[in-house]
Amino acid sequence: MRIGELAERAGTTTRALRYYESRGLLRARRSENGYRTYDENDLRQLRQIRTLQDFGFDLEETRPFVECLRAGHPAGDACPASLAVYRRKLDELDTLIAQLGTVRAEVGAQLARAEVEVAAGLPGGPEPRCELGGRQ
């Protein structure tokens, strides 16, 4: 298939495909007339890249999955390098979740404080302020 068909089937643009090719993540073959041609394996690799990017993986993190597919494995995560990327991404996500939990607790505490002040009927209402993270 040609680049336009691959882009359409994968739900992306020809520009993105050329970029992936420039990064070595997609390999085009050339027809006799010089057009880029692709096959179903290229579509599988591209779908793997797109799925991982939808999950928040950066483009370079998709490389081990693509290489695993190129090596003939039935899934991009059937290789040790792919599993290592999964582990790193889970660690990163756990850190982000913990940070978000801290921010949520601070916002909840500020909301509770503000509600108490409003309920107490302070004259003119509370003065605008933000005490998250000790900043004012």
N, CA, C and O atoms as a printed pandas DataFrame, in Angstrom:
     atom_number atom_name residue_name chain_id  residue_number  x_coord  y_coord  z_coord
0              1         N          MET        A               1    0.849   -1.183    0.000
1              2        CA          MET        A               1    0.000    0.000    0.000
2              3         C          MET        A               1    0.885    1.233    0.000
3              4         O          MET        A               1    2.035    1.188    0.437
4              5         N          ARG        A               2    0.341    2.325   -0.491
5              6        CA          ARG        A               2    1.099    3.567   -0.546
6              7         C          ARG        A               2    0.876    4.362    0.731
7              8         O          ARG        A               2    0.029    4.012    1.553
8              9         N          ILE        A               3    1.637    5.427    0.888
9             10        CA          ILE        A               3    1.676    6.188    2.130
10            11         C          ILE        A               3    0.303    6.756    2.511
11            12         O          ILE        A               3   -0.053    6.758    3.689
12            13         N          GLY        A               4   -0.460    7.231    1.544
13            14        CA          GLY        A               4   -1.770    7.785    1.832
14            15         C          GLY        A               4   -2.723    6.747    2.401
15            16         O          GLY        A               4   -3.472    7.028    3.337
16            17         N          GLU        A               5   -2.693    5.547    1.832
17            18        CA          GLU        A               5   -3.557    4.473    2.330
18            19         C          GLU        A               5   -3.142    4.046    3.727
19            20         O          GLU        A               5   -3.992    3.828    4.590
20            21         N          LEU        A               6   -1.840    3.926    3.954
21            22        CA          LEU        A               6   -1.359    3.562    5.287
22            23         C          LEU        A               6   -1.783    4.603    6.308
23            24         O          LEU        A               6   -2.253    4.256    7.391
24            25         N          ALA        A               7   -1.623    5.865    5.975
25            26        CA          ALA        A               7   -2.021    6.937    6.897
26            27         C          ALA        A               7   -3.505    6.855    7.202
27            28         O          ALA        A               7   -3.911    6.987    8.357
28            29         N          GLU        A               8   -4.319    6.639    6.176
29            30        CA          GLU        A               8   -5.765    6.554    6.377
30            31         C          GLU        A               8   -6.131    5.357    7.242
31            32         O          GLU        A               8   -6.939    5.483    8.162
32            33         N          ARG        A               9   -5.556    4.215    6.963
33            34        CA          ARG        A               9   -5.877    2.997    7.731
34            35         C          ARG        A               9   -5.416    3.102    9.174
35            36         O          ARG        A               9   -6.025    2.514   10.068
36            37         N          ALA        A              10   -4.345    3.848    9.405
37            38        CA          ALA        A              10   -3.811    3.984   10.765
38            39         C          ALA        A              10   -4.387    5.184   11.496
39            40         O          ALA        A              10   -4.148    5.352   12.691
40            41         N          GLY        A              11   -5.145    6.020   10.795
41            42        CA          GLY        A              11   -5.729    7.194   11.430
42            43         C          GLY        A              11   -4.710    8.276   11.757
43            44         O          GLY        A              11   -4.783    8.918   12.804
44            45         N          THR        A              12   -3.767    8.467   10.857
45            46        CA          THR        A              12   -2.741    9.487   11.064
46            47         C          THR        A              12   -2.524   10.236    9.748
47            48         O          THR        A              12   -3.322   10.120    8.818
48            49         N          THR        A              13   -1.463   10.986    9.685
49            50        CA          THR        A              13   -1.172   11.780    8.492
50            51         C          THR        A              13    0.070   11.254    7.779
51            52         O          THR        A              13    0.896   10.557    8.368
52            53         N          THR        A              14    0.181   11.600    6.513
53            54        CA          THR        A              14    1.383   11.216    5.775
54            55         C          THR        A              14    2.601   11.938    6.350
55            56         O          THR        A              14    3.712   11.408    6.332
56            57         N          ARG        A              15    2.386   13.124    6.850
57            58        CA          ARG        A              15    3.491   13.870    7.471
58            59         C          ARG        A              15    4.046   13.113    8.685
59            60         O          ARG        A              15    5.260   13.017    8.866
60            61         N          ALA        A              16    3.141   12.578    9.511
61            62        CA          ALA        A              16    3.578   11.798   10.673
62            63         C          ALA        A              16    4.346   10.560   10.229
63            64         O          ALA        A              16    5.355   10.200   10.836
64            65         N          LEU        A              17    3.876    9.918    9.183
65            66        CA          LEU        A              17    4.562    8.720    8.688
66            67         C          LEU        A              17    5.971    9.049    8.199
67            68         O          LEU        A              17    6.914    8.297    8.445
68            69         N          ARG        A              18    6.102   10.165    7.514
69            70        CA          ARG        A              18    7.438   10.568    7.066
70            71         C          ARG        A              18    8.351   10.873    8.260
71            72         O          ARG        A              18    9.547   10.584    8.235
72            73         N          TYR        A              19    7.764   11.457    9.291
73            74        CA          TYR        A              19    8.547   11.742   10.491
74            75         C          TYR        A              19    8.990   10.438   11.153
75            76         O          TYR        A              19   10.155   10.299   11.526
76            77         N          TYR        A              20    8.076    9.488   11.301
77            78        CA          TYR        A              20    8.437    8.185   11.875
78            79         C          TYR        A              20    9.533    7.529   11.045
79            80         O          TYR        A              20   10.449    6.911   11.588
80            81         N          GLU        A              21    9.433    7.665    9.743
81            82        CA          GLU        A              21   10.455    7.102    8.863
82            83         C          GLU        A              21   11.807    7.784    9.114
83            84         O          GLU        A              21   12.842    7.119    9.169
84            85         N          SER        A              22   11.790    9.110    9.265
85            86        CA          SER        A              22   13.043    9.834    9.504
86            87         C          SER        A              22   13.680    9.436   10.824
87            88         O          SER        A              22   14.898    9.523   10.984
88            89         N          ARG        A              23   12.858    8.998   11.770
89            90        CA          ARG        A              23   13.358    8.555   13.085
90            91         C          ARG        A              23   13.714    7.073   13.104
91            92         O          ARG        A              23   14.172    6.558   14.124
92            93         N          GLY        A              24   13.507    6.388   11.991
93            94        CA          GLY        A              24   13.851    4.971   11.901
94            95         C          GLY        A              24   12.805    4.041   12.488
95            96         O          GLY        A              24   13.074    2.854   12.676
96            97         N          LEU        A              25   11.628    4.549   12.779
97            98        CA          LEU        A              25   10.578    3.717   13.361
98            99         C          LEU        A              25    9.683    3.075   12.309
99           100         O          LEU        A              25    8.962    2.120   12.599
100          101         N          LEU        A              26    9.727    3.580   11.130
101          102        CA          LEU        A              26    8.942    3.035   10.030
102          103         C          LEU        A              26    9.872    2.948    8.828
103          104         O          LEU        A              26   10.605    3.889    8.525
104          105         N          ARG        A              27    9.833    1.815    8.152
105          106        CA          ARG        A              27   10.718    1.612    7.009
106          107         C          ARG        A              27    9.894    1.483    5.740
107          108         O          ARG        A              27    9.137    0.527    5.570
108          109         N          ALA        A              28   10.044    2.429    4.875
109          110        CA          ALA        A              28    9.352    2.368    3.591
110          111         C          ALA        A              28   10.227    1.661    2.572
111          112         O          ALA        A              28   11.451    1.791    2.567
112          113         N          ARG        A              29    9.570    0.922    1.726
113          114        CA          ARG        A              29   10.241    0.384    0.563
114          115         C          ARG        A              29    9.826    1.270   -0.604
115          116         O          ARG        A              29    8.844    2.006   -0.504
116          117         N          ARG        A              30   10.544    1.209   -1.681
117          118        CA          ARG        A              30   10.226    2.046   -2.837
118          119         C          ARG        A              30    9.785    1.164   -4.003
119          120         O          ARG        A              30   10.397    0.138   -4.299
120          121         N          SER        A              31    8.721    1.589   -4.643
121          122        CA          SER        A              31    8.256    0.887   -5.843
122          123         C          SER        A              31    9.141    1.304   -7.020
123          124         O          SER        A              31   10.015    2.160   -6.880
124          125         N          GLU        A              32    8.905    0.699   -8.161
125          126        CA          GLU        A              32    9.708    1.010   -9.344
126          127         C          GLU        A              32    9.624    2.483   -9.720
127          128         O          GLU        A              32   10.579    3.056  -10.245
128          129         N          ASN        A              33    8.472    3.089   -9.446
129          130        CA          ASN        A              33    8.313    4.502   -9.798
130          131         C          ASN        A              33    8.723    5.439   -8.660
131          132         O          ASN        A              33    8.524    6.650   -8.754
132          133         N          GLY        A              34    9.296    4.883   -7.584
133          134        CA          GLY        A              34    9.819    5.701   -6.495
134          135         C          GLY        A              34    8.858    5.985   -5.357
135          136         O          GLY        A              34    9.232    6.637   -4.383
136          137         N          TYR        A              35    7.616    5.504   -5.463
137          138        CA          TYR        A              35    6.659    5.730   -4.382
138          139         C          TYR        A              35    6.991    4.860   -3.172
139          140         O          TYR        A              35    7.470    3.734   -3.305
140          141         N          ARG        A              36    6.724    5.411   -1.995
141          142        CA          ARG        A              36    6.868    4.621   -0.778
142          143         C          ARG        A              36    5.782    3.542   -0.777
143          144         O          ARG        A              36    4.631    3.801   -1.127
144          145         N          THR        A              37    6.171    2.332   -0.377
145          146        CA          THR        A              37    5.187    1.260   -0.245
146          147         C          THR        A              37    5.331    0.604    1.120
147          148         O          THR        A              37    6.421    0.538    1.689
148          149         N          TYR        A              38    4.211    0.125    1.624
149          150        CA          TYR        A              38    4.145   -0.477    2.953
150          151         C          TYR        A              38    3.301   -1.740    2.881
151          152         O          TYR        A              38    2.573   -1.962    1.914
152          153         N          ASP        A              39    3.411   -2.566    3.922
153          154        CA          ASP        A              39    2.589   -3.773    3.988
154          155         C          ASP        A              39    1.887   -3.846    5.339
155          156         O          ASP        A              39    1.941   -2.904    6.130
156          157         N          GLU        A              40    1.238   -4.956    5.591
157          158        CA          GLU        A              40    0.464   -5.129    6.833
158          159         C          GLU        A              40    1.361   -5.091    8.075
159          160         O          GLU        A              40    0.926   -4.642    9.135
160          161         N          ASN        A              41    2.598   -5.555    7.952
161          162        CA          ASN        A              41    3.514   -5.486    9.096
162          163         C          ASN        A              41    3.814   -4.035    9.471
163          164         O          ASN        A              41    3.922   -3.701   10.651
164          165         N          ASP        A              42    3.944   -3.189    8.472
165          166        CA          ASP        A              42    4.161   -1.763    8.739
166          167         C          ASP        A              42    2.949   -1.170    9.452
167          168         O          ASP        A              42    3.091   -0.349   10.358
168          169         N          LEU        A              43    1.766   -1.590    9.038
169          170        CA          LEU        A              43    0.546   -1.119    9.689
170          171         C          LEU        A              43    0.512   -1.569   11.148
171          172         O          LEU        A              43    0.132   -0.788   12.020
172          173         N          ARG        A              44    0.898   -2.802   11.427
173          174        CA          ARG        A              44    0.965   -3.295   12.820
174          175         C          ARG        A              44    1.933   -2.458   13.642
175          176         O          ARG        A              44    1.621   -2.069   14.768
176          177         N          GLN        A              45    3.115   -2.179   13.080
177          178        CA          GLN        A              45    4.107   -1.378   13.785
178          179         C          GLN        A              45    3.569    0.018   14.059
179          180         O          GLN        A              45    3.728    0.557   15.155
180          181         N          LEU        A              46    2.941    0.587   13.062
181          182        CA          LEU        A              46    2.381    1.928   13.209
182          183         C          LEU        A              46    1.280    1.955   14.263
183          184         O          LEU        A              46    1.215    2.884   15.068
184          185         N          ARG        A              47    0.427    0.958   14.264
185          186        CA          ARG        A              47   -0.630    0.887   15.287
186          187         C          ARG        A              47   -0.028    0.753   16.681
187          188         O          ARG        A              47   -0.546    1.318   17.644
188          189         N          GLN        A              48    1.064    0.005   16.787
189          190        CA          GLN        A              48    1.749   -0.126   18.080
190          191         C          GLN        A              48    2.264    1.234   18.532
191          192         O          GLN        A              48    2.082    1.611   19.689
192          193         N          ILE        A              49    2.897    1.962   17.644
193          194        CA          ILE        A              49    3.420    3.295   17.964
194          195         C          ILE        A              49    2.288    4.202   18.422
195          196         O          ILE        A              49    2.394    4.862   19.456
196          197         N          ARG        A              50    1.209    4.233   17.657
197          198        CA          ARG        A              50    0.086    5.129   17.961
198          199         C          ARG        A              50   -0.571    4.773   19.289
199          200         O          ARG        A              50   -0.912    5.665   20.066
200          201         N          THR        A              51   -0.753    3.494   19.559
201          202        CA          THR        A              51   -1.358    3.072   20.829
202          203         C          THR        A              51   -0.497    3.508   22.006
203          204         O          THR        A              51   -1.004    4.054   22.986
204          205         N          LEU        A              52    0.799    3.266   21.907
205          206        CA          LEU        A              52    1.692    3.653   22.998
206          207         C          LEU        A              52    1.705    5.171   23.182
207          208         O          LEU        A              52    1.718    5.655   24.314
208          209         N          GLN        A              53    1.701    5.917   22.094
209          210        CA          GLN        A              53    1.674    7.376   22.215
210          211         C          GLN        A              53    0.359    7.828   22.858
211          212         O          GLN        A              53    0.355    8.773   23.647
212          213         N          ASP        A              54   -0.748    7.168   22.533
213          214        CA          ASP        A              54   -2.026    7.493   23.175
214          215         C          ASP        A              54   -1.962    7.251   24.683
215          216         O          ASP        A              54   -2.652    7.924   25.450
216          217         N          PHE        A              55   -1.141    6.298   25.106
217          218        CA          PHE        A              55   -0.970    5.996   26.530
218          219         C          PHE        A              55    0.054    6.902   27.207
219          220         O          PHE        A              55    0.296    6.774   28.407
220          221         N          GLY        A              56    0.661    7.824   26.441
221          222        CA          GLY        A              56    1.592    8.767   27.026
222          223         C          GLY        A              56    3.061    8.421   26.848
223          224         O          GLY        A              56    3.922    9.082   27.430
224          225         N          PHE        A              57    3.363    7.412   26.064
225          226        CA          PHE        A              57    4.753    7.064   25.794
226          227         C          PHE        A              57    5.294    8.058   24.778
227          228         O          PHE        A              57    4.600    8.418   23.826
228          229         N          ASP        A              58    6.541    8.508   24.978
229          230        CA          ASP        A              58    7.120    9.372   23.955
230          231         C          ASP        A              58    7.599    8.503   22.798
231          232         O          ASP        A              58    7.693    7.281   22.915
232          233         N          LEU        A              59    7.893    9.143   21.704
233          234        CA          LEU        A              59    8.188    8.397   20.487
234          235         C          LEU        A              59    9.373    7.453   20.658
235          236         O          LEU        A              59    9.337    6.324   20.169
236          237         N          GLU        A              60   10.409    7.895   21.338
237          238        CA          GLU        A              60   11.584    7.035   21.510
238          239         C          GLU        A              60   11.259    5.808   22.368
239          240         O          GLU        A              60   11.857    4.748   22.185
240          241         N          GLU        A              61   10.328    5.948   23.291
241          242        CA          GLU        A              61    9.942    4.798   24.120
242          243         C          GLU        A              61    9.234    3.714   23.314
243          244         O          GLU        A              61    9.132    2.577   23.774
244          245         N          THR        A              62    8.747    4.043   22.130
245          246        CA          THR        A              62    8.069    3.040   21.300
246          247         C          THR        A              62    9.053    2.165   20.523
247          248         O          THR        A              62    8.685    1.105   20.016
248          249         N          ARG        A              63   10.292    2.611   20.434
249          250        CA          ARG        A              63   11.286    1.909   19.604
250          251         C          ARG        A              63   11.438    0.421   19.965
251          252         O          ARG        A              63   11.419   -0.409   19.057
252          253         N          PRO        A              64   11.587    0.046   21.239
253          254        CA          PRO        A              64   11.742   -1.391   21.532
254          255         C          PRO        A              64   10.539   -2.233   21.093
255          256         O          PRO        A              64   10.697   -3.397   20.726
256          257         N          PHE        A              65    9.351   -1.652   21.131
257          258        CA          PHE        A              65    8.153   -2.374   20.719
258          259         C          PHE        A              65    8.165   -2.607   19.204
259          260         O          PHE        A              65    7.822   -3.689   18.727
260          261         N          VAL        A              66    8.562   -1.582   18.467
261          262        CA          VAL        A              66    8.657   -1.695   17.007
262          263         C          VAL        A              66    9.726   -2.717   16.644
263          264         O          VAL        A              66    9.513   -3.563   15.775
264          265         N          GLU        A              67   10.865   -2.641   17.301
265          266        CA          GLU        A              67   11.945   -3.585   17.015
266          267         C          GLU        A              67   11.522   -5.011   17.340
267          268         O          GLU        A              67   11.915   -5.947   16.645
268          269         N          CYS        A              68   10.736   -5.181   18.373
269          270        CA          CYS        A              68   10.238   -6.502   18.739
270          271         C          CYS        A              68    9.328   -7.058   17.637
271          272         O          CYS        A              68    9.428   -8.229   17.272
272          273         N          LEU        A              69    8.453   -6.213   17.121
273          274        CA          LEU        A              69    7.600   -6.640   16.007
274          275         C          LEU        A              69    8.426   -6.962   14.773
275          276         O          LEU        A              69    8.164   -7.948   14.084
276          277         N          ARG        A              70    9.419   -6.136   14.498
277          278        CA          ARG        A              70   10.285   -6.371   13.329
278          279         C          ARG        A              70   11.038   -7.693   13.440
279          280         O          ARG        A              70   11.348   -8.333   12.435
280          281         N          ALA        A              71   11.327   -8.088   14.676
281          282        CA          ALA        A              71   12.054   -9.337   14.900
282          283         C          ALA        A              71   11.149  -10.558   14.699
283          284         O          ALA        A              71   11.606  -11.697   14.795
284          285         N          GLY        A              72    9.880  -10.315   14.424
285          286        CA          GLY        A              72    8.976  -11.426   14.128
286          287         C          GLY        A              72    8.109  -11.876   15.280
287          288         O          GLY        A              72    7.388  -12.865   15.157
288          289         N          HIS        A              73    8.162  -11.174   16.395
289          290        CA          HIS        A              73    7.319  -11.546   17.528
290          291         C          HIS        A              73    5.868  -11.160   17.239
291          292         O          HIS        A              73    5.609  -10.187   16.530
292          293         N          PRO        A              74    4.928  -11.923   17.790
293          294        CA          PRO        A              74    3.520  -11.643   17.503
294          295         C          PRO        A              74    3.006  -10.359   18.155
295          296         O          PRO        A              74    1.995   -9.804   17.724
296          297         N          ALA        A              75    3.697   -9.892   19.189
297          298        CA          ALA        A              75    3.294   -8.657   19.882
298          299         C          ALA        A              75    4.542   -7.840   20.171
299          300         O          ALA        A              75    5.631   -8.383   20.363
300          301         N          GLY        A              76    4.362   -6.522   20.199
301          302        CA          GLY        A              76    5.488   -5.630   20.431
302          303         C          GLY        A              76    6.025   -5.663   21.844
303          304         O          GLY        A              76    7.121   -5.167   22.110
304          305         N          ASP        A              77    5.261   -6.244   22.750
305          306        CA          ASP        A              77    5.720   -6.280   24.141
306          307         C          ASP        A              77    6.183   -7.683   24.549
307          308         O          ASP        A              77    6.167   -8.028   25.731
308          309         N          ALA        A              78    6.592   -8.477   23.576
309          310        CA          ALA        A              78    7.051   -9.832   23.847
310          311         C          ALA        A              78    8.568   -9.919   24.028
311          312         O          ALA        A              78    9.121  -11.019   24.066
312          313         N          CYS        A              79    9.240   -8.787   24.138
313          314        CA          CYS        A              79   10.702   -8.759   24.246
314          315         C          CYS        A              79   11.129   -8.085   25.551
315          316         O          CYS        A              79   10.417   -7.220   26.061
316          317         N          PRO        A              80   12.270   -8.468   26.089
317          318        CA          PRO        A              80   12.746   -7.885   27.346
318          319         C          PRO        A              80   12.875   -6.359   27.311
319          320         O          PRO        A              80   12.567   -5.702   28.305
320          321         N          ALA        A              81   13.317   -5.786   26.207
321          322        CA          ALA        A              81   13.472   -4.324   26.136
322          323         C          ALA        A              81   12.125   -3.626   26.252
323          324         O          ALA        A              81   12.034   -2.557   26.855
324          325         N          SER        A              82   11.087   -4.210   25.686
325          326        CA          SER        A              82    9.745   -3.640   25.790
326          327         C          SER        A              82    9.241   -3.713   27.230
327          328         O          SER        A              82    8.635   -2.769   27.736
328          329         N          LEU        A              83    9.496   -4.829   27.870
329          330        CA          LEU        A              83    9.076   -4.984   29.270
330          331         C          LEU        A              83    9.783   -3.965   30.161
331          332         O          LEU        A              83    9.187   -3.447   31.106
332          333         N          ALA        A              84   11.037   -3.679   29.867
333          334        CA          ALA        A              84   11.776   -2.671   30.642
334          335         C          ALA        A              84   11.142   -1.292   30.474
335          336         O          ALA        A              84   11.064   -0.522   31.432
336          337         N          VAL        A              85   10.687   -0.977   29.256
337          338        CA          VAL        A              85   10.016    0.311   29.029
338          339         C          VAL        A              85    8.714    0.361   29.817
339          340         O          VAL        A              85    8.402    1.379   30.435
340          341         N          TYR        A              86    7.950   -0.732   29.799
341          342        CA          TYR        A              86    6.717   -0.784   30.603
342          343         C          TYR        A              86    7.018   -0.506   32.080
343          344         O          TYR        A              86    6.312    0.270   32.723
344          345         N          ARG        A              87    8.062   -1.138   32.611
345          346        CA          ARG        A              87    8.408   -0.945   34.032
346          347         C          ARG        A              87    8.756    0.517   34.319
347          348         O          ARG        A              87    8.291    1.086   35.307
348          349         N          ARG        A              88    9.573    1.123   33.456
349          350        CA          ARG        A              88    9.934    2.530   33.647
350          351         C          ARG        A              88    8.707    3.433   33.575
351          352         O          ARG        A              88    8.572    4.372   34.360
352          353         N          LYS        A              89    7.816    3.145   32.633
353          354        CA          LYS        A              89    6.616    3.967   32.484
354          355         C          LYS        A              89    5.714    3.817   33.712
355          356         O          LYS        A              89    5.136    4.799   34.176
356          357         N          LEU        A              90    5.590    2.609   34.235
357          358        CA          LEU        A              90    4.777    2.418   35.448
358          359         C          LEU        A              90    5.367    3.173   36.628
359          360         O          LEU        A              90    4.625    3.772   37.406
360          361         N          ASP        A              91    6.686    3.158   36.777
361          362        CA          ASP        A              91    7.327    3.929   37.843
362          363         C          ASP        A              91    7.035    5.417   37.681
363          364         O          ASP        A              91    6.743    6.111   38.654
364          365         N          GLU        A              92    7.118    5.898   36.443
365          366        CA          GLU        A              92    6.838    7.302   36.153
366          367         C          GLU        A              92    5.380    7.641   36.497
367          368         O          GLU        A              92    5.099    8.676   37.101
368          369         N          LEU        A              93    4.473    6.765   36.109
369          370        CA          LEU        A              93    3.054    6.996   36.401
370          371         C          LEU        A              93    2.774    6.970   37.895
371          372         O          LEU        A              93    1.990    7.779   38.392
372          373         N          ASP        A              94    3.403    6.054   38.613
373          374        CA          ASP        A              94    3.219    5.997   40.064
374          375         C          ASP        A              94    3.681    7.288   40.729
375          376         O          ASP        A              94    3.037    7.777   41.657
376          377         N          THR        A              95    4.788    7.836   40.259
377          378        CA          THR        A              95    5.289    9.102   40.795
378          379         C          THR        A              95    4.302   10.232   40.523
379          380         O          THR        A              95    4.013   11.040   41.406
380          381         N          LEU        A              96    3.787   10.284   39.291
381          382        CA          LEU        A              96    2.809   11.321   38.945
382          383         C          LEU        A              96    1.530   11.187   39.761
383          384         O          LEU        A              96    0.957   12.186   40.195
384          385         N          ILE        A              97    1.088    9.966   39.965
385          386        CA          ILE        A              97   -0.124    9.737   40.761
386          387         C          ILE        A              97    0.088   10.217   42.192
387          388         O          ILE        A              97   -0.799   10.840   42.775
388          389         N          ALA        A              98    1.252    9.934   42.759
389          390        CA          ALA        A              98    1.553   10.395   44.120
390          391         C          ALA        A              98    1.578   11.918   44.189
391          392         O          ALA        A              98    1.054   12.508   45.134
392          393         N          GLN        A              99    2.184   12.553   43.191
393          394        CA          GLN        A              99    2.215   14.017   43.155
394          395         C          GLN        A              99    0.811   14.592   43.044
395          396         O          GLN        A              99    0.480   15.565   43.723
396          397         N          LEU        A             100   -0.007   14.001   42.198
397          398        CA          LEU        A             100   -1.380   14.466   42.061
398          399         C          LEU        A             100   -2.173   14.260   43.349
399          400         O          LEU        A             100   -3.022   15.083   43.688
400          401         N          GLY        A             101   -1.909   13.186   44.060
401          402        CA          GLY        A             101   -2.568   12.944   45.345
402          403         C          GLY        A             101   -2.230   14.036   46.348
403          404         O          GLY        A             101   -3.098   14.483   47.098
404          405         N          THR        A             102   -0.983   14.464   46.365
405          406        CA          THR        A             102   -0.554   15.542   47.253
406          407         C          THR        A             102   -1.242   16.852   46.883
407          408         O          THR        A             102   -1.736   17.563   47.758
408          409         N          VAL        A             103   -1.276   17.170   45.607
409          410        CA          VAL        A             103   -1.930   18.401   45.156
410          411         C          VAL        A             103   -3.419   18.348   45.494
411          412         O          VAL        A             103   -3.990   19.340   45.948
412          413         N          ARG        A             104   -4.049   17.192   45.274
413          414        CA          ARG        A             104   -5.469   17.064   45.580
414          415         C          ARG        A             104   -5.733   17.303   47.059
415          416         O          ARG        A             104   -6.696   17.981   47.416
416          417         N          ALA        A             105   -4.895   16.758   47.909
417          418        CA          ALA        A             105   -5.073   16.954   49.351
418          419         C          ALA        A             105   -4.937   18.433   49.720
419          420         O          ALA        A             105   -5.701   18.942   50.540
420          421         N          GLU        A             106   -3.978   19.116   49.122
421          422        CA          GLU        A             106   -3.801   20.547   49.404
422          423         C          GLU        A             106   -5.004   21.359   48.927
423          424         O          GLU        A             106   -5.472   22.253   49.633
424          425         N          VAL        A             107   -5.496   21.052   47.743
425          426        CA          VAL        A             107   -6.670   21.763   47.221
426          427         C          VAL        A             107   -7.883   21.477   48.103
427          428         O          VAL        A             107   -8.663   22.382   48.399
428          429         N          GLY        A             108   -8.042   20.235   48.517
429          430        CA          GLY        A             108   -9.149   19.892   49.420
430          431         C          GLY        A             108   -9.071   20.641   50.736
431          432         O          GLY        A             108  -10.094   21.102   51.242
432          433         N          ALA        A             109   -7.876   20.771   51.303
433          434        CA          ALA        A             109   -7.700   21.507   52.553
434          435         C          ALA        A             109   -8.026   22.985   52.358
435          436         O          ALA        A             109   -8.652   23.599   53.222
436          437         N          GLN        A             110   -7.610   23.557   51.240
437          438        CA          GLN        A             110   -7.921   24.964   50.967
438          439         C          GLN        A             110   -9.428   25.169   50.794
439          440         O          GLN        A             110   -9.979   26.167   51.259
440          441         N          LEU        A             111  -10.080   24.241   50.137
441          442        CA          LEU        A             111  -11.529   24.316   49.969
442          443         C          LEU        A             111  -12.220   24.246   51.322
443          444         O          LEU        A             111  -13.121   25.039   51.596
444          445         N          ALA        A             112  -11.812   23.313   52.168
445          446        CA          ALA        A             112  -12.417   23.172   53.492
446          447         C          ALA        A             112  -12.231   24.445   54.315
447          448         O          ALA        A             112  -13.171   24.901   54.966
448          449         N          ARG        A             113  -11.019   25.028   54.292
449          450        CA          ARG        A             113  -10.764   26.263   55.029
450          451         C          ARG        A             113  -11.640   27.393   54.518
451          452         O          ARG        A             113  -12.235   28.129   55.305
452          453         N          ALA        A             114  -11.723   27.535   53.175
453          454        CA          ALA        A             114  -12.513   28.604   52.584
454          455         C          ALA        A             114  -13.990   28.439   52.908
455          456         O          ALA        A             114  -14.678   29.427   53.163
456          457         N          GLU        A             115  -14.483   27.222   52.902
457          458        CA          GLU        A             115  -15.895   26.982   53.221
458          459         C          GLU        A             115  -16.208   27.347   54.663
459          460         O          GLU        A             115  -17.280   27.882   54.947
460          461         N          VAL        A             116  -15.282   27.063   55.578
461          462        CA          VAL        A             116  -15.483   27.427   56.985
462          463         C          VAL        A             116  -15.545   28.940   57.130
463          464         O          VAL        A             116  -16.403   29.468   57.837
464          465         N          GLU        A             117  -14.629   29.638   56.456
465          466        CA          GLU        A             117  -14.623   31.102   56.540
466          467         C          GLU        A             117  -15.892   31.699   55.954
467          468         O          GLU        A             117  -16.453   32.636   56.521
468          469         N          VAL        A             118  -16.351   31.170   54.828
469          470        CA          VAL        A             118  -17.577   31.672   54.209
470          471         C          VAL        A             118  -18.774   31.385   55.122
471          472         O          VAL        A             118  -19.633   32.246   55.309
472          473         N          ALA        A             119  -18.827   30.193   55.681
473          474        CA          ALA        A             119  -19.934   29.813   56.572
474          475         C          ALA        A             119  -19.932   30.656   57.839
475          476         O          ALA        A             119  -20.996   30.907   58.406
476          477         N          ALA        A             120  -18.773   31.096   58.293
477          478        CA          ALA        A             120  -18.690   31.914   59.508
478          479         C          ALA        A             120  -19.177   33.334   59.238
479          480         O          ALA        A             120  -19.365   34.119   60.167
480          481         N          GLY        A             121  -19.378   33.656   57.969
481          482        CA          GLY        A             121  -19.913   34.968   57.619
482          483         C          GLY        A             121  -18.978   36.114   57.912
483          484         O          GLY        A             121  -19.392   37.157   58.419
484          485         N          LEU        A             122  -17.742   35.920   57.599
485          486        CA          LEU        A             122  -16.789   37.000   57.819
486          487         C          LEU        A             122  -17.223   38.229   57.028
487          488         O          LEU        A             122  -17.638   38.094   55.877
488          489         N          PRO        A             123  -17.138   39.449   57.623
489          490        CA          PRO        A             123  -17.557   40.657   56.914
490          491         C          PRO        A             123  -16.784   40.815   55.597
491          492         O          PRO        A             123  -15.555   40.751   55.570
492          493         N          GLY        A             124  -17.519   41.019   54.529
493          494        CA          GLY        A             124  -16.885   41.218   53.226
494          495         C          GLY        A             124  -16.331   39.939   52.637
495          496         O          GLY        A             124  -15.745   39.950   51.554
496          497         N          GLY        A             125  -16.510   38.863   53.327
497          498        CA          GLY        A             125  -16.007   37.583   52.828
498          499         C          GLY        A             125  -14.508   37.489   52.984
499          500         O          GLY        A             125  -13.845   38.478   53.299
500          501         N          PRO        A             126  -13.985   36.334   52.771
501          502        CA          PRO        A             126  -12.542   36.156   52.928
502          503         C          PRO        A             126  -11.789   36.903   51.829
503          504         O          PRO        A             126  -12.267   37.036   50.703
504          505         N          GLU        A             127  -10.607   37.384   52.185
505          506        CA          GLU        A             127   -9.764   38.037   51.188
506          507         C          GLU        A             127   -9.199   36.967   50.258
507          508         O          GLU        A             127   -8.845   35.875   50.701
508          509         N          PRO        A             128   -9.118   37.283   48.989
509          510        CA          PRO        A             128   -8.576   36.296   48.054
510          511         C          PRO        A             128   -7.137   35.945   48.443
511          512         O          PRO        A             128   -6.318   36.824   48.711
512          513         N          ARG        A             129   -6.853   34.646   48.466
513          514        CA          ARG        A             129   -5.494   34.201   48.756
514          515         C          ARG        A             129   -5.339   32.775   48.292
515          516         O          ARG        A             129   -6.316   32.060   48.065
516          517         N          CYS        A             130   -4.137   32.392   48.160
517          518        CA          CYS        A             130   -3.832   31.019   47.784
518          519         C          CYS        A             130   -2.667   30.574   48.647
519          520         O          CYS        A             130   -1.591   31.170   48.620
520          521         N          GLU        A             131   -2.894   29.532   49.402
521          522        CA          GLU        A             131   -1.848   29.070   50.317
522          523         C          GLU        A             131   -1.309   27.714   49.912
523          524         O          GLU        A             131   -0.629   27.060   50.703
524          525         N          LEU        A             132   -1.593   27.285   48.716
525          526        CA          LEU        A             132   -1.078   25.983   48.271
526          527         C          LEU        A             132    0.436   26.000   48.250
527          528         O          LEU        A             132    1.053   26.927   47.723
528          529         N          GLY        A             133    1.016   24.992   48.813
529          530        CA          GLY        A             133    2.463   24.884   48.790
530          531         C          GLY        A             133    3.172   25.997   49.505
531          532         O          GLY        A             133    4.348   26.248   49.239
532          533         N          GLY        A             134    2.483   26.685   50.421
533          534        CA          GLY        A             134    3.102   27.754   51.181
534          535         C          GLY        A             134    3.259   29.035   50.420
535          536         O          GLY        A             134    3.936   29.940   50.907
536          537         N          ARG        A             135    2.662   29.169   49.228
537          538        CA          ARG        A             135    2.773   30.378   48.434
538          539         C          ARG        A             135    1.563   31.272   48.681
539          540         O          ARG        A             135    0.454   30.788   48.912
540          541         N          GLN        A             136    1.788   32.559   48.629
541          542        CA          GLN        A             136    0.689   33.522   48.772
542          543         C          GLN        A             136    0.756   34.564   47.707
543          544         O          GLN        A             136   -0.087   35.461   47.666
